Amino acid sequence: MKIHSLLHGSLLIEELSRARAFYEGVLGLLPSPERPDMSFEGVWYALGAQQIHLICLPSPEKGLLRPAHGGRDRHVALGVDSVEALARRLDAAGISYTRSQSGRAALFCRDPDDNALEFIEAPVAGRSADAAPAEQGWPPQARRQARESSSLSKATKR
């Protein structure tokens, strides 16, 4: 037996609309139509072959003090084609972030529920820095549904 890939990461959130405003409005992610009906609210985002699952359930860590720098906390690392373009989006939305302390082209921020996210510059051929994420491998109808369900184009400021 060999573990060969990471398929998804799940993050706990408290308020779905607030989380979607961040992930869709600020980060530009599109919801995946693959999420089945479940006993709790949530949304899935496809990032190539991997996914982020936002799960709307009570956090057992509510009130826990988190480190100021997300790199000193558990976090998910995501590849972006331009850290500077992301920094401009975060600045425009009033979301604070810290630069990687290792000197890499990377930054850390927190979502509205205090989940730490790292963004590492890893350019993708054929994509501009400000382009919306592609729904790679999705059939046309699924892409259309994802765009239609993504009505939250502006994020609320934190």
Secondary structure, 3 states (H helix, E strand, C coil): CCCCCCCEEEEEECCHHHHHHHHHHHCCCCECCCCCCCCCCEEEEEECCEEEEEEECCCCCCCCCCCCCHHHCCEEEEEECCHHHHHHHHHHHCCCEEECCCCCCEEEEECCCCCEEEEEECCCCCCCCCCCCCCCCCCHHHHHHHHHHCCCCCCCCC
